[in-house]
Amino acid sequence: MEAKAKDNRLHNTLVYIKQHWQLYVFFLGPALILTIVFRYLPMGGILIAFQKYNPFKGILGSEWVGLKYFKQFLSSPDFLQYLANTLKLSIFGLLWGFPMPIILALLLNRIMSSKIKQRIQLVLYMPNFISVIVLCGMVRILLSVTGPLNLMLGTNINFLTIPAAFRPIYIISGIWQGAGWASIMYTAALANASKELKEAAQIDGANIWQQIKAVEWPAIKDMVVIQFILQAGNIMSIGFEKAYALQSDMNLASSEIIATYVYKKGLLNGDYSYSTAVGLFNTIVNVILLITVNKVVEKLNDGQGL
């Protein structure tokens, strides 16, 4: 019966689309064209990763070198350092940053006064609208030798010149900027949690942890799983802007990641083929991680993944 019902729904959908195809062309056509032009056509540019690219000869006229630049990067003495820096920054950021929006959403859900809740949400959401470069400028001022932190501590340390301090600075500033905004989806999911179950749990004498486990966690569980898979699958996709803006010659040992390396090689040094090969390697690793994490979560979560 269920299979027959699905077949009927599919048939009715196809009939509706056939009858109103003009609407689909009108509304979906521009979006499809923009997606093809700006998302799919540029993918042809990955061919230069396998060529000794010459801008004057173009993609079709450049010499084909195969996997030369991939081998060059993998055999580079700095490869392991860049890979380790990227993974450490991403994994530590995921471990510390991922739970924070969930905790914020659960805490906000305990606030009964809607006015107080709205004011707190406003304060939490505001940092998200600060651009990355402005944020990095604020961090540099805060941590400078004459900045507020040194004045409070009575020291004169330039924290951004310390390699060991780079990752905590990067991660903490990222949590401050994005945790509040990321909590929106969890807050919205908690709004659908059963009020009756919560009241029943309170009447039965359940404490806060028991209420979260029995009522609130089931409401956000699926959202948490999806977000974890997506973020874990993007471990290698750290944007270079923030890392590059917080870099200094003294902290390169921990701040030089694959994204900043690609930027310097490709745009500053003009080595387009090599930088494209490194970027493509990064993307392939991301895809593999996304598939792997999804499979692991499916096994741990009763077959539910992306």
N, C-alpha and C positions, 0 to 999 in steps of 0.2 A: 504493500500500500504506500509506504514512504517513497519507494522508487518511482511509483506511478505518479505520485503527487509532485515529485521533483521534475519529472518529465513534462507534466502539465504546466508547471510554472515556467519552465524553460521555453516551452512552445508558446505560451502566452506572451512572454517577454520578447521573443523573436518576432512574433506577429505585431506587437506594439511598435517595435523598432522599425519594421518594414513599413508600417502605416505612417509613422511620423519621422522618417529618415531625415527630412529637411531640418528638423529641430536639432538632431544630433550633429549634422554637418555644420549648422550655424554656431552651435555652442562649443562643440568639441574640435571642430576643424582648426580654428586659430591656435588652440592649445597644442594640438598634435603637430602643426607646422612649426611652432616655436620650439617644441621639444626636439623634433628631428633636426632643425637647423642648429640649435645651440647645445644639444646634448649628444646626438648620435653622429652627425657629420664631423664634429671635431675629433671623434675617436680615431678617424683616419690618421691623425697626427702621431699616433703611437708607432707608426711605421718608421719614423726617424730614429727610434731606439735601436733599430736594426740596420741603420745606414750611417755612413760618414756624411752627415747632412751638410749641404752647402746651400745657403739661402738664395744664391744666385741661380743655381741649377734646379732648385725646388725638390720636392719629394720624388718625383718621377725620374729626375736626372741625377740624383745623388748616388754615390757608390754604395752597394750592399755589402755589409760586413757581418751580418748574422748576429751571433751572441757575444761579439767582441766586448762590448761595453758592460754587459752583465758580468762577464768573467773578470773584467777589469775592476769593477766595483766589489765583487765578492772576494777577490784576492787582495784588495787594498788593505794596508795595515790599519787603517782607521775604521774599517767596516764594522768590526765587532764593537768598537766604542760607540759609534753612531747608533747602531742597533740597540745596544744596551741602554744608552741614554734615552732613546725613544720609548723602549719598553718600560723602563723604570718610571719615567714620567707619566706614561699612560696607565700602567697598572696601579701605581700608588694613587694616582688621581681617581681611578675607578674605585679602589678600595675605600678611600676616605670621602670622596665626593658623591658616590652613588647613594649611600644611605641617608645623606643629609636632607634632601628634599622629602623623603618619606617620613623622616622624623619630624620635620617642620609641619608637614601636612597633618600628621597625627596630633601634634601639639595644638595646631590651629583648630582642629576639630573638637578639642576639649573646651575651647572658649565659648561660653554661652552668649555673651553680649555681642551682637552683630556690629555695633559701632566700634567697639574696641578691636574686634577681629578685622574689620575693614582697614582701620588705621595701621595695625601691625602688618597686614598684607601690603599696604601701600609702601611702607618702609622696606619690606623685604623685596618687593618687585623693582624698586627704583634702580638699584645697581645694575640691573640687566640692560638698562638703556644708556649706560656709559660705554662709549666705544673702547675697544681694546687698547688703542694707543693712549687715550686719555687715562685709562686705568693704569697702564704701565707708567705714565708720567706721575700719577698719584703715588704709586708704589716707590718710584725712585725718590720722590721728595720725602716720603715718610721714612725711608730707610737710608737717606743720605747721611753724611757725617754730621751735618748740622740740622738734621731732621728731628721731628717730634720724638721718635723712638729713642734716639741717642740722648736727647735732652732729658727724657724721663729716666733712662738708665744711668745717666751721668758718664757715658762713654763717647768715643769718637770712632766707631767702627763703620766702615763702608760695607754693608752686608752683601751688596750685589757683586762684590769682588771675591766673595768666598764661595768656591764651587759647591761645598756641602750645603750651603744655605739656599742655593738656587731652586732646588725642587720643592722644599717647604714653602718658599715665597710664591712660586708658580701655582702650586696646588691650593694653598690657603686663599690667595687672591681670587682664584677661579671659583672656589666654593662660595666666597663672599659675594661674588658677582652673579653667579648663576643658580645657586641653590633655591633662592626664593622663587624665581620665575619657574624653575623646573618643578616646584611643588604644586603648581596650578592643577596639573592633570590628576595628581593624587587627591588634591582637595576636592576636585569635581567628582572623582570616583567615590570618595567618602560620603558625598552628599546623597548617594544612592544607597548607602548602607541602611539596613532596616532599623527604623526607630523603635519598632515594637520589640525586636530582639534585644536592642540595647536597654530598653526599659525593663524587659523581663530579666536580663542579666543583672541589672542594678537591684531589682527586687529580690533576686536570689542571693544577693550578697557578693557578687563577683567584683573583684578588685579591678583596677585600671588595666593591668596586664592581661587578665582573663577576658575583659571586655574587648581589648584590642585583638586578642587571639581568636575569639569566637565570633565577633561581629565585624570589626573594622578591617582586619587583615584579609578575610575572604573577599571583601569589596574591592580591594586594590591589588590582589594577588596577580591576576592576569596582566594588569598594567605593569606591575613590577617586573614580571617575567619578560614581557616584550621589550621594555626599556633596557633591561640588563643585557639581553641578547644583542640589541642594536649597539649599545655602548661598548660591550665586549668585542663585538665585531669590528669596531672602529678604533681599536687600540693603536693601530699604526697611523691613524689619520689625525695627527696633532697639527693644527694650523701653525704655520711658521711665524705669523705676525707677532704673537705674544712672546714666544721664545726669542725671536729676533730682537724685539724691542727691549727685552730684559737682559740681553746678552752684553757681556763686556769681555775684553781680552783676558781678564783674570779668571772668569768663570766658564770659559769655553770647554773645559774638561767635562762639565756636566750639562752645559746648555746647548751644545752643538748636537742637534738631532737630524734625522734624515731630511725633514722638511726644509730646515734652514740650509742644509748642505746642498739640496737640489736648487734652492733659490740662488745661492752664491755661484754654483757651477753654471747654471743655466742663464740667468739674467745678468749677473755681474761679470762672469768670465766668458760668456757666449758659447759655452760648450753644450749646445742644444741636444745632441744625440746622447751624450753621457748622462745628462740630467734627466732626460726622458726615460732612459733605461732604468735609472735609480727610482724614479717616480712610479714606473710600471711595476718594478719589483715590489715596491711598497703596497701598491694596489692589489697585486696578486696575493700577498701575505694577508691583507685585510679580508679578501674574499674567503680564503682558506679558514681564517679564524672565525668568520661569521658562520660558515657552514658547520665547523667543528663545535662551536659553542651552542649552536641551535640543536645539534644532535645530542649533545650532553644534557642540555636542559630538557629535551623531550624525554630522555630516559629517566631523569630525576623528577619530572613533573607529570607523570602519568600520561606521557605521549603528547603533551601540549607544548608547542613551541610557536615559531612564527607561522 
